[in-house]
Amino acid sequence: MSHTQQVPERVQHNRRYLMCRPEHFTVSYSINPWMDPEEPTDTSLAVRQWQKLYDTYIELGHEVELIDPQPGLPDMVYTANGGFLIDGVAYPPKFRYEERQGEEPWFTQWFRDSGYEVSGPEFTNEGEGDFLLAGDVILAGRGFRSTDDSHRELETIFGREVVTLTLTDPRFYHLDTALSVLDPVVAPGQEPTIAYLPGAFDEASRAELERRFPNAIHVSDADGAVFGLNSASDGKHVFISPRATGFEKQLRERGYTPVLIDLSELLLGGGGIKCCTLELRGKSA
Ligand code: ARG
């Protein structure tokens, strides 16, 4: 007799995101292994692909705010690095590389103008690229960009437990390239489902993830290598790269609805769907 496991019903939670149209996108320097300034980029294609992601969010009922792209800041499209926000408090970035430091005042100003309380930063950190809210805790990446000091600063500012995870593969230099939180909202004390690429972490971090998230989806190297984990989720729809076919299947098995969005041009800068999407978590009522 076959045993059918019950697939949970997934519920959409409307999100509020910050995005930046890649009008000035190009690859003119290299600060991660994906970026090759010799390889030509097509800005209009980048804009079209980005627009598809934007339109899809809107069609599904999400709210998307926009920050003006600035000339000379080609990586500004990756708004996930523009900060980390919980309950109306924004922690702005302090970029590791000079090439991106010019973005800092633009994001900080946008948060202020939009009514967020700005706190910090004192230490090098790249926002939601390295910090992901998972239920009650903040998962925080280290190894390539954000520093240990920033993890402590986060803990102080947000008063939440910060779980430090060490990234070891230069291709997956930000936490959001190796790990995805699939349930943006869970009941207090409940664990969200997460997905991650075990090979991107050191042994201690893998053990920590295993202990805290025993039901996590382990994604294959093949799906990780096409930035499958650089995805956004509203709790029902998971926005992923069409190349991550194995992950797509795993998501369906868990009751999620994969929505395929191709950002191949933005991958030339080392970023994907999540990188282009910053969660604006306002004051909870
Ligand atoms: N070129 C950018 C950088 O290296 C890509 C950032 C990708 N963003 C992300 N959230 N993973 O900083």
Residues whose N, C-alpha, C, O or C-beta is under 5 A from the ligand:
A	BS01	LIG	I31 N32 D75 Y78 A80 N81 G129 H174 D176 G269 G270 G271 C275
